[in-house]
């Protein structure tokens, strides 16, 4: 296999977490809104957990993106 082809395949595989991050963020916010509409008084208490889940999910996607860019442009 050519090294250039292997680099492109590796970058494509490293970009898969971007799809997972999008699904995860949608799930996190959807479930938060679902719970907030059911019990509005508890929404403020759960907002910190919402932001933590968002940050960790977004970090996973960004990490996959950075690895893909490193594979494409550094190696």
C-alpha positions, 0 to 999 in steps of 0.5 A: 500500500502506498504511504499516501493512501494509508495516510488518507485512510487513517485520517478518514478513520480518525474523523469518525468521532466527529459523527459520534460527537454530533449525535452525543451533543444532540442527545445531551441537549435533547434529554436536558430539554425533555427533563426541563420541560417535565420539571422546570424547577430542577432544570437549574440544578442540572445545568452544570451536568449539561455543560460538563457533558457537552464539554466532554462530548465536544472534546472527543470530536475535537480530538478526533479532528486534530488527530485527522489533521495531524495525520494529513498534514504532519506525517 
